[in-house]
Amino acid sequence: MAIQERLYTVDDVQRLSQLPENELKHFYLIDGELFWDMVPGYTHGRLAGHIFRYLMNYAEAHDLGDGSVESGYYPADDRHTLLGPDVAFIRKQNVPPANHKQFVPRMPDLAVEIQSPSNTLAELRRKAAVYLANGTELVWLVLPERTSAEVWRMGPDGEPASESLDKDGVLSGEPVLPGFELNLQRLFPD
């Protein structure tokens, strides 16, 4: 749901998120336009938890980096764009200090967005394009109702390109998490 009265910044979102009436809202920005989503439901949270666990088990075993769940990321040079991926991974050299409490002033290397009933596929694809345009190398859109996923990367022409995976597909972490693979059947068992 978009809320637009003026161009908003990362600082505005920080203030809005502290207000008691916004306790159950997750805000994000695209080019200064303010949006919000409600707190996700069980299926969404379960999927985010499983994906995070698989990613972090692999990343820790190979000393590749760190991850987060529903944390804010924005491009360092653009305070009008702020996204909160359901799951994010950051390579070791890009991880903020452990005591960093604010939104992260860079986009994650891998962003995962899980479709909720309140999200359209067009909205998720727009987010994927924003991530990629601002430095994210790999975006996974997980679609629970379809038991499928879309993998987004920058194409050779410099434009976002996607690949669709059905329930039997495998999410690859290349090039962000070399060697990592997650079979979608682990997320969508029969």
Buried (B, 14 or more C-beta within 10 A) or exposed (E): EEEEEEEBBBEBBBEBBEEEEBEEBBBBBBEBBBBBBEEBEEEBBBBBEBBBEBBBEBBEEEEBBBBBBBBBBBBEEBBBBBBBBBBBBBBEEBBBEEEEEEBBBBBBBBBBBBBBEEBEEEBBBEBBBBBBBBBBBBBBBBBBEBBBBBBBBBEEEEEBEBEEBEBEBEBBBEEBBEEBEBBBEEBBEE
